[in-house]
Amino acid sequence: MQNELIRTNIENFTDFLKDESRTIGTADSISFPGTRQDLHRIINTLKNDHTAITIQGSRTGITGGAVPYGGHILNMSKMNRILALSRADGNDEFYIDVQPGLLLTDLRKALEEKNIDTSGWSPESLQAFSLLKEKDTYFFPPDPTETSASIGGMIACNASGARSFHYGPTRQYIQALTILLIDGSTLYLERGNQKASGRNFVLTTDTGKTFKGELPAYTMPEVKNASGYFIKGNMDLIDLFIGSEGTLGILLEARLRLIPSPKIVWGLTCFLPDEEQAITFVRQCRGEPSSLSHKPLVIRPSAIEFFDSRALALLSTMKTSYPAFSSLPGVPDQSCSAVYIELHADNEDILQDSLLHISTLIADCGGDEDSTWFATSPREMEQLLSFRHAIPEAVNLYLDMKKKEGLSITKLGTDMAVADDKLTDVYRLYHSTLKENNLHYVMFGHIGDNHIHVNILPETEEEYTRGKALYKSWAEKILYWGGTVSAEHGIGKLKKDFLTMMYHEQGIAEMLGLKKIFDPGMLLNPGNLFS
């Protein structure tokens, strides 16, 4: 393997053998391309040697997607520039062209400060940037919990997060993609320009090579979903590559859609004495009819998040035991669960009306306005967001603490979602079966999308085995209800069995056939989606 960009001293890069899933892989070599030319040289060398390639961004995923199964690690972190800016025709949106290694935190900072390295930009991009600087702030709405995620990784798994309740997942903000295929040719996909005809498709590369085939026949669930290839009849073919977890091609560039930032962001965290009442409160905030007979909110919340009593108890323990959590506000003793609501608007009067309406709902559901945390300033909002993000951090710290005590403990974390009418059913399913099995757990997450993360925390091997069996039984029931096995984190290498449960052997075979059209040697991201 003669290529100075490819490093074979892998023992010096052991951090790149793992991601946030805490699984560890193996590799023979690694590279850090800085330019498209670097990337082409690396791919040409690897494909000639039939070397498997694992594509990495910032390795924040929790399903093992960036963990190598031998072969080569292609780490894209040095391809992290903002390349161009343009204005959408006839509306107030802008498009920004970025490389896949750009971090979400860096993109947000650049947009907030309107400070971007424009070297090499075209006159048209510079003119668009001048116009952007004259306007109020613009932003890229997807909001994963881990803001150090790379844009390429977010596109690979169609990342979402808390604000996806209002704004939707990453897919809705991708206008164009430039994809390097394993044969060295390039696909340029622009939304609206390349569509399937029914389930048949044809795509042509920059070299004139044609890829054609038939899309899988399965039907995706009508819920928040990040499981396998996005497939629909007459679909826009750019969506096939969004959420494909690096199994079809290598992302070179992405054009992201930016929208005006809300002028005002307020939030609140309310504490409710009964978790079923919390669900009633959520339904009311979503505008669903209920026995409370309230009118819908004036504006739709941007986020609706949930914390069960065990999650709150864990945070209280961490607050008293660890300095990193000491600045968190204290949870009211009588609380059983909490719901976080975030509101975005350009008019303060609308927000005031919405807060008054929500306060009435809190009281009707057994909560206390005096115990509710309200945030109407950036500093107060930062405190509420810190509380929300502290839950998964507390779970990881709890695991580390137990390991120091000699327990070989590994959490089982769910990522499933159901339709609106199954929210109460799925919560009762989780709660009753966990109680029957006497397992330690916490629940939190994106309840607005009926997407609650259950973290089972087994303390013995036997409990872990029972927890895995329980997780499988949940998946079976949720799929029967028309839900999904992965709502936002993707499948990666750890949830392939669940993907097979969802689409069955026939659907997996059809997905595999689709992959082989673009990657006949099965070299890209081996182990992701498929065994």
JOZIRA-V998390 format. One line per field, one symbol per residue. phi: phi as a letter, one per 30 degrees, with the letter a starting at -180 (. if undefined). psi: psi as a letter, one per 20 degrees, with the letter a starting at -180 (. if undefined). burial: 1 if it has 16 or more other ideal C-beta (glycine too) atoms within 10 Angstrom, else 0. Layout:
# JOZIRA-V998390
phi=???
psi=???
burial=???
This chain:
# JOZIRA-V998390
phi=.caddcccddddbdddcbbddicbcbacabbbdcbddeddddddddddchcdbccbccicdccidcddciicccccddcbcccabbcddibccbcbcbdddddedddddddddhbbdcdiddedddddddddddcddcbcdebdecddddddddddchebkdddeccideedbccabcccdddjdbcccbejcbbdciccbbbbddcidccblbdecdcdddbebbciddbadhddddddddidhiccacdcbbccccbddddbbbaabccbdbdddddeddedddiddaddhcddddbdedbbcbbdddddddddddddcbedcddddddeeddcabbcbbbcacbddddddddddddddeddcjdbddcdccbbbedddddddddddddddddddedddddddjddcbdccdbcbbdedcdddddddeddddddchcdabbakddechbcdccdcdcbddddddddddedddeedddddicbdbcbcichccbdddddedciddddddddddeddcbddhcdhejdicd
psi=nnoiippimhijlhhjjraiikqpaqqhrqqmqirhgggggggggghhjlpqpppqdjliqjjjhjpqmacqpnpjhinkqphrqqpqpjakqqpppqqhipqgghggghhgilopojpiqrhgghghhggghirrqqrohpmqgnijqqhghghhjlqdagiihgirahhijohqqppprhjirppopppihoqqndjqqpqprhjjpppqapqqirpqqlrpploapopqqkqpihihhpjjkjihrppgqpoqpqrpqqhpoqrqoqpqiphhhhhggggghijqqriikqqqqhqpqhqoqqprhhghhgggghhihphhjhiqqppphiqhrqpppppprjphhghggghgghhgggghjjrohhippqojqhghhhgghhggihghhhghhgghghhhjjpnppqoprkqqrrgijggghghgggghhghilqprqprbmhhjknpppopmqirhghgghgghggghgggghhhikaqiohhiagciikhhhhhhgirhghghhgghggighmhjlhplpipgq.
burial=000001000100000111111010101011111100011011101110001111111111111111110011111110111111111000001111111111110110011000010000100010011001000001111111110011111111111111111110111011111111111011111010010100101010100000100011010110111111111000111111111111111111111111100100111111111010111111111100000000001111111111111111011101100000100100110011111111111000001001101110110110100011101100000011101101111110111001000000111111111110011001101110010000111111111111111111110000110110011001101110101111111111111101110110001101100110011000111111110
